[in-house]
Amino acid sequence: MIDLHTHSTFSDGSFTPEQLAQEAAFASLSAVALTDHDSIEGVPRFLDACRAAQVRGVPGVELSAEFKDSTMHVLGYFIDLQHPELTARLREIRAGRVARNAEILKHINDMGLALTMPEVAAYAGGDNIGRLHFAQALVARGYVPTRQEAFDRYLGKGRKGYADRLRLSPRDCIELIRRAGGIPVLAHPFTLNLGKPALAKQVAELAGYGLQGIEVYYPQQNARQMKQYQALARELNLAMTGGTDFHGAPMPDIKLGSGFGETRIPETVLEQLDALRSA
């Protein structure tokens, strides 16, 4: 088994890169990718730990793209971790995230909810604080019973606690990953909230920018969606990738390598990516 979509304490996961590699070994995975949000800082440690655990480690990143009213993320595999443009843009994005977090905290406080940045940061494990950490802090304070309700009431787009941040355009995400020697893949396409014809048009547009894969195997995508994405991949000559989006404690129902228990990412996924690297 393999898992090509995971997060560590360098974004919004609860496992350190070393713990993630060890967990992959415990789960008998042959390969695992670290794809932290807008960060590659944990990848060198992760790759070292994977070698020690005798698991193949895949360097990756997950970039947030600007996309209408829904969510678009672009995964980048086998990126050059020293690429100067990539590292510079990621620093710029992280700086924008810091400013956004301060704005979110102000919104929350203005609503009469007592919360401090140290409280939120305690859930991050590192410097890359995101909305999920705000949600965890709101639950701990007793303002909401669940993280999902925190997003529904305060942190989701259009809610009073929401604040936007710097995001690259989808084209910029794809081209940046390609320039950094990586393979760009559209993550969890269902989050685009597009109907079948609109999604086909959107993915074709992304392929025109240089997209090379689409995440077909994903715990929250049903059999009908998976079949749709497989057809798109064949039509546009895209690699079919997959992963669980493992976060650890923030999403305890998602298990590394198996998602809700039934996800199986075939080894051929990594073979397709290796073929693209060779090409």
N, C-alpha and C positions, 0 to 999 in steps of 0.2 A: 504494500500500500504506500501511497505517497500523499502529501498535502502541500499544495502550492499557494496557500493563502493563510498566513498567520500573523499575529501581532505580539509584540513584546512590551516591556516597560518603557521602551523608547517611543511608543505612541500610546495606545490605550489598552494594552494587554497587561496582565498581572504577573506573567512569567518573565524573568530576566532572559537574555539570549541564551545563557548557559542552561538555565532550567528548561527552556523550550527544546533545546537539542537533546537533553536527557529524557524529556517526556517523549520525544519522537522515538528514541531508542526503546523506552519502555513499551510504547505502542507498536513496536516492531515495524516502524516505517522504514522504507529503504531510502526515501528522500523527503526533504521538507524545505520550503522556502520561507524566508522572513520577509514580509512585505509591510513594514510599518508605514503609517500615514505620514507622507511628506518628510520622511526621515530615513537616512541610511546609517546613522551613527552606531546602531547596535549590530550592524551586519558583520564587521570584522570579528568581533567577539563571538558572534553566532557561528561563523564559519570555522573558527578555531575549535569551538566546543563540539561542532558536528564531526570534525575530523577525529577528535578524542573519543566520541561516542560511536564512531564507525557508521555514521549516517551521512548520506550525501546532502550537503548544504547548498542551497541555491540562493544567491544574492538577489534581493528584490526591493521594490518600493511600491507604494500605492499613492498615486497623485490624485488630489481632488480637483475635478474640472468644473468650470463655470457652466451650468446647464439649466436654463429656464427655472422652473419651480421644483424640480426633482433632483435626484442625486446621480451624478456620473463620476465614477472612479476608474482610473486607468492604472493597471498593474504594469510594472516594468521588470522584466527578468534578465539576469546576467548583465546588469549594468556595470560600467566601470566606476568603481567607488571613488576613484581619484579624479574623475572628469571635472575640470574646473568650472564649466558652465553649469553642470548639474548641481555641484556642491554650492555654487553661488546662488542659484535660484532657490534651492532648498533653504538656505539661510534667510533669504528674502521672505519666503513663505512663512517660516517660523517666526520671524519678526512681526509679520502681519497677524499671526495667531496670538501673539502676546498682547497686541493692541486690542484685538477682538475680545480676548478673555477679560480684559479690564472693562470693556464696554458691557459685556454680559453681566459681570458682577455688579456694575452700577445699576443696570436695569433691574436686577433681582432685588438689590437693596432698596431701590426706589419703590418697589412693590410692597415694601414692609417686611421682606424676608431677610432675617439676620444671617449673613453668610460672609465668610472671609476667604481671601485667596489662599492662606495657609491651609485652611480646611479642605479646599478643593485640591490643592497641590498634594495633599497627603494621599490621595487616591491615584495619583499619576505615577509615582515611583521614579519619575524623572522630570525633565523640564518641559516635555511636550504635553501640555494640558489641553484637553478638548472638552466638548460638551458632555461627553459621557461621564467625565469626572465631576462636572457640575451636577449632573443627575444623581450620581452616587452621594454627593454631599447633601443634596436636598432630601434624599431618602433618609440619610443618617440623622438629619435634623427633625425628621418627622413631618415635613411639609407635604410630602407625597408618599404613598405606600410603595410605589414601584418606579424604576427608572423610566419605563415606558410612559407612565403618567407624567413624569417630570418633563419629558419631551412634548407630550400632548398638551400640557397646560402652560409650560413656560419656555422651553428651549427649542421647539421645532420652528421651522420657517413660518413667519407670519405671527408668531407668538410674541408676547411683550418682552420676554427675556432674550429673544434671539438677536444676534448681531452678526453681520456678514464679515467675511475676511477675504484676503487676497487669494484668488484662485486663478490658475492659468486657463486659457481656453482649451477645449478638447484637442484642437490641432496643435497648440503649443505643447501640451502634455506628450502627445504622440511623437512629435518631432524632436523634443528634448530627449526622450528616452532613446530614440533611434540614434541621435547624435552621440549619446553616451554609450553606444555599443549595445544597447539593450533591445529586448523584444516587447513591444507594447501590446497589451491585452485588455479588452473591455471587461471590467469586473461586473459581476452580478447584474446582468442586463435588465432583470425585472424591476430594478429600482429606478429605471428611467420612466416608468409608468406610461409607456407608449403602447398603443394598439399594434397589431401585427404588421399592417402596411407601413405605419410610421416608424416602427422599429427597424424594419428592413431598409427603409430609406436612410435612417440615421446611421445604421451600421455600415451601409455602403459608402456613405459620406466619410465616415471615419477610416474605412479601408482606403479610400482615395488619399487620405492624409498619411497613410503608412501603417495603420493598425494591422497587426499580424495574428491576432488571436482573439477568442471570445470565451469567457468563462461559462462553460456548459454545465459542469458538475458542481453543484452548490446546494447546501442543505435546504435552503428556503425556496428553491426552484422546483416546481412539481414536474411530473413526467411529461405533461403537455408542453410546458415551457422548454424543458430540456430537448424535446424532439424539435421544437421550433428553432432553437439556437443551433442544434446540430445541422439542420437544413440550411440555415444562414451561413454557417461555417463552410459547408460543402460548396454552396453557391458562390461564395466570395473568396474561396481558397484560404480560409483562416484556420489556424490551429485551434483545436478544442482543448481548453485547459480546465482545471478544477481545483477547488480547495474548500476548506470548511469555514474560513474566516474566524479561526480560533483566537479567542481573547483570554481564556482562563476564567478567573472569578467574575469579571463583569458580565459574562454570558455563559453561566455554568452548564447550561443544557447542551452546548456545542462542545463535542469531544474532538480532540486532535485526531485527524485521520478518518473519523467516521461521522462527524456532525452530530445529528440526533440519533445516530446508531446505525443508519442504513446507507450513508453516503460511501461510495467506493469510487475513488479516482484511479482509473487504469494507468498502468505504467506507460502505455503508449502516449499519454499526454506529455511526459518528459521526453520521450523519444522524438515527438514532433518539434518540441522546442530545441532539442539538440540538433535536429536537422536544419532548423532555421539558422542556428548559430553557425553551422558549417557552411551554409549557403552564403 
